[in-house]
Amino acid sequence: MSEEVKKEQNEQEETLYCECCGSLIDDDDYTEWNGQIICSDCLENHTTTCECCGERIWDEDVYGDNDITLCSHCYHHNYTRCSCCDALLHEDDAYYLDGETYCRDCYEDEREESNLIHEYGYKPNPIFYGEGNRYFGIELEIDGAGRDDDCAEELLDIANAHADLLYIKTDGSLDDGMELVSHPCTMDYHINEFPWEDIMHRAVRQGYRSHQTSTCGLHLHVNRNAFSDSQEGQDEVISRILYFVEHHWNELLKFSRRSEYAMNRWAARYGYEHTPKAIMDKAKKGGNGRYAAVNLCNYHTVEFRLFRDTLKYNTFIATIQLVNRICDSAMYNTDDSIAKLSWSDFVADITEPELIQYLKERQLYINEEVCAEEEM
């Protein structure tokens, strides 16, 4: 091959063309981007940068609106739209009501048009929060400061600032209060994501009480399909839950902070039998209706009704943790082994600090003096 031919081939190999417009690129007037060679004019005229992450994107791939330029990833992971006016919103600026997403203005309009305090029979479609298969729906009753829309609005603003977590209902068993109802959440979500502590502090400042009333109960719903996919499997686990409650009734009565009279009225026991199946058979006859310590009248959930209500955060969390532990014991023991499970053996495996603290306060853990804050 002659030197002249080699020179011509080298020149052809060194010649660069813009992969966007096809024009010949002079000198170093180009950028290599996403594996492509782009001339400076095309880079300036046909690409832009995401204002969220700073990545360069083609103009035709831009998401967002006239106010902000976004790449697809940032749009789908960090932004949403108002279901009313379609405004683009960062997730931190979104408000939630009845499963819908709103900007601040539309949220205020919707809140004015909707009832903040729903009737007792109100039951929206559940929204599940958290990763797992065991969910807890909480009914927290507060009394003494009225069925007040302004108070309800303050509590809902705290609860639903970032997700539609809570709604409020009337309850005829309360003298002058309302019932705060959560959508189902995993225990971890209730502890680490749900703003329960802020809600409780605000309710106390508003003048509400829970423990310091004769009307309020704390009810926890657990989804039945967390126990098994089959009806038979669910019944087996639930029968051991009932057996545990009856077998350790005195300890749970002390844990509940209820009086015998209040327990009989609002959360009556089924009565002890020698086997889980025998207690389950008695419970299925439904003599207590929904006013049972463990209410089985709901198709999708088992409701734990034993507990006196509280606005003391540690006690509240400890109650969720106890119910979770009872469910674990019922799932991972046989009928024979749960019959042999003593209270001391049960609490010996507990590691949750909130539950240990409360068990010590109620002298249900070890004989150890602890400082206890007043229940609210």
C-alpha positions as CSV (number, residue, x, y, z in Angstrom):
1,M,0.0,0.0,0.0
2,S,1.4,3.4,-1.0
3,E,2.0,6.1,1.5
4,E,-0.5,8.3,-0.3
5,V,-3.3,5.6,0.1
6,K,-2.4,5.2,3.8
7,K,-2.6,8.9,4.3
8,E,-6.0,9.0,2.7
9,Q,-7.3,6.2,4.9
10,N,-6.0,7.8,8.1
11,E,-7.7,11.1,7.1
12,Q,-11.0,9.2,6.6
13,E,-10.7,7.5,10.0
14,E,-10.0,10.8,11.7
15,T,-13.0,12.5,10.0
16,L,-15.9,12.9,12.5
17,Y,-19.6,13.5,11.8
18,C,-22.2,14.6,14.2
19,E,-24.6,11.6,14.9
20,C,-27.5,14.1,15.4
21,C,-27.3,16.3,12.3
22,G,-24.7,14.4,10.2
23,S,-22.5,17.5,9.6
24,L,-18.7,17.3,9.4
25,I,-17.1,18.2,12.7
26,D,-14.2,20.6,12.6
27,D,-11.3,20.2,15.0
28,D,-12.6,19.5,18.6
29,D,-16.0,21.1,18.2
30,Y,-17.9,18.1,19.6
31,T,-18.9,16.2,22.8
32,E,-19.0,12.5,23.3
33,W,-22.2,11.8,25.2
34,N,-24.1,8.5,25.8
35,G,-21.7,6.8,23.4
36,Q,-22.5,9.3,20.6
37,I,-20.5,12.1,19.0
38,I,-22.5,15.3,19.1
39,C,-21.5,18.7,17.6
40,S,-21.6,21.7,19.8
41,D,-24.6,23.2,18.0
42,C,-26.7,20.1,18.4
43,L,-25.7,19.8,22.1
44,E,-26.8,23.4,22.7
45,N,-30.0,23.3,20.6
46,H,-31.3,19.7,21.1
47,T,-30.3,18.8,24.7
48,T,-30.8,20.2,28.2
49,T,-30.1,19.2,31.8
50,C,-32.4,17.8,34.4
51,E,-32.9,20.5,37.2
52,C,-33.3,17.7,39.8
53,C,-30.2,15.5,39.2
54,G,-28.2,17.5,36.7
55,E,-28.1,14.7,34.0
56,R,-28.1,15.7,30.3
57,I,-31.1,14.6,28.3
58,W,-32.5,15.1,24.8
59,D,-35.1,17.8,24.5
60,E,-37.6,15.2,23.3
61,D,-37.1,13.2,26.5
62,V,-37.8,16.1,28.8
63,Y,-40.5,15.6,31.5
64,G,-41.8,18.4,33.7
65,D,-43.6,21.6,32.8
66,N,-42.8,25.2,31.9
67,D,-41.3,25.8,35.4
68,I,-38.9,22.8,35.7
69,T,-37.0,20.5,33.4
70,L,-36.8,16.8,34.5
71,C,-35.5,13.5,33.3
72,S,-37.7,10.5,33.3
73,H,-36.2,9.0,36.4
74,C,-36.6,12.1,38.6
75,Y,-40.1,12.7,37.3
76,H,-41.3,9.2,38.1
77,H,-39.5,8.9,41.4
78,N,-39.6,12.3,43.0
79,Y,-42.6,14.1,41.5
80,T,-46.4,13.6,41.3
81,R,-49.3,15.6,40.0
82,C,-52.3,17.1,41.7
83,S,-55.4,15.0,40.9
84,C,-57.5,18.1,40.8
85,C,-55.6,20.8,38.8
86,D,-52.8,18.5,37.4
87,A,-50.0,20.8,38.7
88,L,-46.6,19.1,38.9
89,L,-45.5,18.7,42.5
90,H,-42.4,17.5,44.3
91,E,-43.5,14.7,46.6
92,D,-42.4,16.8,49.6
93,D,-45.0,19.4,48.5
94,A,-47.9,17.0,48.0
95,Y,-50.9,16.6,50.2
96,Y,-53.1,13.5,50.5
97,L,-56.8,13.1,51.2
98,D,-58.9,9.9,50.7
99,G,-56.3,8.3,48.5
100,E,-55.9,11.3,46.2
101,T,-52.9,13.6,45.7
102,Y,-53.3,17.4,45.9
103,C,-51.4,20.7,45.7
104,R,-51.8,22.9,48.8
105,D,-54.6,25.1,47.3
106,C,-56.7,22.1,46.0
107,Y,-56.1,20.3,49.2
108,E,-57.5,23.2,51.2
109,D,-60.5,23.4,48.8
110,E,-61.2,19.7,49.1
111,R,-60.9,19.8,52.9
112,E,-63.5,22.6,53.1
113,E,-65.9,20.6,51.0
114,S,-65.4,17.2,52.7
115,N,-66.3,16.2,56.2
116,L,-63.3,16.2,58.5
117,I,-65.1,14.0,61.0
118,H,-66.9,11.2,59.3
119,E,-69.9,9.2,60.6
120,Y,-69.2,6.1,62.5
121,G,-69.9,3.8,59.6
122,Y,-67.4,5.5,57.3
123,K,-65.0,2.9,55.9
124,P,-62.7,3.9,52.9
125,N,-60.8,1.4,50.9
126,P,-57.7,0.5,52.9
127,I,-54.3,1.8,51.8
128,F,-51.5,-0.5,52.9
129,Y,-48.2,1.0,54.1
130,G,-44.9,-0.7,54.7
131,E,-43.1,-3.8,53.5
132,G,-44.3,-7.1,54.9
133,N,-47.4,-9.2,55.2
134,R,-48.7,-8.3,58.7
135,Y,-50.5,-5.0,59.0
136,F,-52.0,-3.2,61.9
137,G,-55.0,-1.0,61.6
138,I,-55.3,1.2,64.7
139,E,-58.4,2.8,66.3
140,L,-57.3,5.4,68.8
141,E,-60.1,7.1,70.8
142,I,-59.8,10.5,72.3
143,D,-62.3,12.2,74.5
144,G,-63.1,15.4,76.4
145,A,-62.4,18.2,74.0
146,G,-65.3,17.8,71.5
147,R,-66.0,16.7,68.0
148,D,-64.3,19.8,66.8
149,D,-63.5,20.3,63.1
150,D,-60.6,22.7,63.9
151,C,-59.0,20.1,66.2
152,A,-59.6,17.4,63.7
153,E,-58.0,19.5,60.9
154,E,-54.9,20.1,63.0
155,L,-54.5,16.3,63.7
156,L,-55.1,15.4,60.1
157,D,-52.6,18.0,58.9
158,I,-49.9,16.3,61.0
159,A,-50.9,12.8,60.1
160,N,-51.4,13.2,56.4
161,A,-48.7,15.7,55.5
162,H,-46.9,13.1,53.3
163,A,-49.4,10.3,52.9
164,D,-53.0,9.5,53.4
165,L,-52.5,7.7,56.7
166,L,-55.4,8.7,59.0
167,Y,-59.1,9.5,59.0
168,I,-61.4,10.6,61.9
169,K,-64.8,9.3,62.8
170,T,-67.5,9.8,65.4
171,D,-68.1,7.2,68.0
172,G,-71.2,6.9,70.1
173,S,-69.3,5.4,73.1
174,L,-67.4,8.6,73.6
175,D,-68.8,11.5,75.7
176,D,-67.3,14.4,73.8
177,G,-64.6,13.1,71.5
178,M,-63.7,11.3,68.3
179,E,-61.9,8.2,66.9
180,L,-58.6,8.4,65.0
181,V,-58.4,5.5,62.6
182,S,-55.2,4.5,60.7
183,H,-54.9,2.8,57.4
184,P,-53.2,-0.6,57.8
185,C,-49.5,-0.3,58.3
186,T,-46.7,-2.7,59.2
187,M,-45.4,-2.4,62.8
188,D,-42.2,-0.9,61.5
189,Y,-44.1,1.7,59.6
190,H,-46.2,2.6,62.6
191,I,-43.0,3.1,64.7
192,N,-40.7,4.7,62.2
193,E,-42.9,6.5,59.6
194,F,-46.3,7.3,61.1
195,P,-46.2,10.6,63.1
196,W,-48.1,9.1,66.1
197,E,-46.0,10.9,68.7
198,D,-46.7,14.3,67.1
199,I,-50.4,13.5,66.8
200,M,-50.6,12.5,70.5
201,H,-48.8,15.6,71.7
202,R,-51.1,17.8,69.7
203,A,-54.2,16.0,71.0
204,V,-53.1,16.5,74.6
205,R,-52.5,20.2,74.0
206,Q,-56.0,20.4,72.5
207,G,-57.4,19.1,75.7
208,Y,-58.1,15.5,74.8
209,R,-57.4,12.5,77.0
210,S,-57.6,8.7,76.5
211,H,-56.3,6.8,79.5
212,Q,-57.7,9.5,81.8
213,T,-61.3,8.8,80.7
214,S,-63.8,5.9,81.3
215,T,-64.7,5.7,77.6
216,C,-61.6,5.2,75.4
217,G,-60.3,1.9,74.2
218,L,-57.3,1.2,71.9
219,H,-58.2,-1.4,69.2
220,L,-55.8,-3.1,66.9
221,H,-56.9,-4.9,63.7
222,V,-54.5,-7.5,62.3
223,N,-55.1,-8.9,58.8
224,R,-56.1,-12.6,58.9
225,N,-54.2,-13.5,55.7
226,A,-51.0,-12.7,57.6
227,F,-51.5,-16.0,59.5
228,S,-52.0,-18.2,56.5
229,D,-53.3,-18.3,52.9
230,S,-56.0,-20.9,53.8
231,Q,-59.0,-20.5,56.0
232,E,-58.0,-23.6,57.9
233,G,-54.5,-22.3,58.6
234,Q,-55.9,-19.0,59.7
235,D,-58.3,-20.6,62.2
236,E,-55.4,-22.7,63.7
237,V,-53.3,-19.6,64.4
238,I,-56.3,-17.6,65.6
239,S,-57.3,-20.4,68.0
240,R,-53.8,-20.2,69.6
241,I,-54.2,-16.4,69.9
242,L,-57.4,-17.0,71.8
243,Y,-55.8,-19.7,73.9
244,F,-52.8,-17.4,74.8
245,V,-55.2,-14.6,75.8
246,E,-57.2,-16.9,78.1
247,H,-54.1,-18.7,79.4
248,H,-52.5,-15.4,80.4
249,W,-55.6,-13.4,81.2
250,N,-54.4,-12.0,84.5
251,E,-51.2,-10.7,83.0
252,L,-53.0,-9.2,80.0
253,L,-55.6,-7.6,82.3
254,K,-52.8,-5.9,84.1
255,F,-51.1,-4.9,80.8
256,S,-54.4,-3.5,79.5
257,R,-54.9,-1.0,82.4
258,R,-58.6,-1.8,82.2
259,S,-60.8,-2.7,85.2
260,E,-62.6,-6.0,85.4
261,Y,-65.8,-4.1,84.9
262,A,-64.6,-2.3,81.8
263,M,-63.2,-5.5,80.3
264,N,-66.4,-7.3,80.8
265,R,-68.3,-4.5,79.1
266,W,-66.1,-3.7,76.2
267,A,-63.8,-6.7,75.7
268,A,-65.2,-9.8,77.4
269,R,-63.3,-13.0,77.5
270,Y,-64.6,-16.2,75.9
271,G,-63.6,-18.3,79.0
272,Y,-60.7,-20.7,79.4
273,E,-60.7,-24.2,77.8
274,H,-58.0,-26.8,77.8
275,T,-57.3,-26.6,74.1
276,P,-57.1,-23.8,71.4
277,K,-59.7,-25.6,69.3
278,A,-62.2,-25.7,72.2
279,I,-61.9,-22.0,72.8
280,M,-62.2,-21.4,69.0
281,D,-65.4,-23.4,68.9
282,K,-66.8,-21.4,71.7
283,A,-65.7,-18.1,70.1
284,K,-67.3,-19.0,66.7
285,K,-70.7,-19.2,68.4
286,G,-70.4,-15.4,68.7
287,G,-71.9,-15.0,72.1
288,N,-69.9,-11.8,72.9
289,G,-70.5,-10.2,69.5
290,R,-67.9,-7.6,68.6
291,Y,-67.4,-6.7,72.3
292,A,-64.9,-9.5,72.8
293,A,-61.3,-9.3,74.0
294,V,-60.4,-10.7,70.6
295,N,-63.2,-9.9,68.1
296,L,-63.6,-12.4,65.3
297,C,-66.7,-10.8,63.6
298,N,-64.6,-9.0,60.9
299,Y,-64.1,-11.0,57.7
300,H,-60.6,-9.7,56.9
301,T,-59.2,-8.9,60.3
302,V,-58.9,-10.1,63.9
303,E,-59.5,-7.2,66.3
304,F,-57.7,-7.0,69.7
305,R,-59.9,-4.9,72.0
306,L,-58.4,-5.6,75.4
307,F,-56.5,-2.3,75.9
308,R,-57.4,0.9,77.6
309,D,-56.5,3.8,75.3
310,T,-53.6,6.1,75.9
311,L,-51.9,9.2,74.5
312,K,-48.6,8.2,76.0
313,Y,-46.4,7.2,73.0
314,N,-44.3,4.5,74.6
315,T,-47.4,2.7,75.9
316,F,-49.0,2.9,72.5
317,I,-46.0,1.5,70.7
318,A,-45.6,-1.2,73.4
319,T,-49.2,-2.3,72.8
320,I,-48.6,-2.8,69.1
321,Q,-45.4,-4.7,69.9
322,L,-47.2,-7.0,72.4
323,V,-49.9,-7.9,69.8
324,N,-47.2,-8.6,67.3
325,R,-45.5,-10.9,69.7
326,I,-48.7,-12.7,70.6
327,C,-49.3,-13.3,66.8
328,D,-45.7,-14.6,66.5
329,S,-46.3,-17.0,69.4
330,A,-49.5,-18.3,67.9
331,M,-47.9,-18.8,64.5
332,Y,-44.7,-20.5,65.5
333,N,-45.9,-22.7,68.4
334,T,-48.0,-25.8,68.2
335,D,-51.1,-26.3,70.3
336,D,-49.0,-28.3,72.8
337,S,-46.1,-25.9,73.0
338,I,-48.3,-22.8,73.5
339,A,-50.0,-24.6,76.3
340,K,-46.6,-25.0,78.0
341,L,-45.5,-21.4,77.3
342,S,-45.4,-19.5,80.6
343,W,-45.6,-15.8,80.9
344,S,-41.9,-15.6,82.0
345,D,-40.8,-17.6,79.0
346,F,-42.9,-15.4,76.7
347,V,-41.4,-12.1,78.0
348,A,-37.9,-13.6,78.2
349,D,-37.6,-13.4,74.4
350,I,-38.8,-9.8,74.1
351,T,-36.2,-7.4,72.8
352,E,-38.2,-4.3,71.9
353,P,-37.2,-1.5,74.3
354,E,-40.6,0.2,74.4
355,L,-42.3,-3.1,75.3
356,I,-39.7,-4.0,77.9
357,Q,-40.1,-0.5,79.5
358,Y,-43.9,-0.8,79.7
359,L,-43.7,-4.4,81.0
360,K,-41.4,-3.1,83.8
361,E,-43.8,-0.2,84.6
362,R,-46.6,-2.8,85.0
363,Q,-44.4,-5.2,86.9
364,L,-44.9,-7.8,84.2
365,Y,-41.2,-8.2,83.3
366,I,-39.0,-8.5,86.3
367,N,-39.3,-7.1,89.8
368,E,-37.5,-3.9,89.1
369,E,-38.4,-0.3,90.0
370,V,-38.6,2.0,87.0
371,C,-39.7,5.6,86.5
372,A,-43.0,5.9,84.7
373,E,-44.5,8.9,83.1
374,E,-48.2,9.6,83.6
375,E,-50.7,8.0,81.2
376,M,-52.7,10.4,79.2
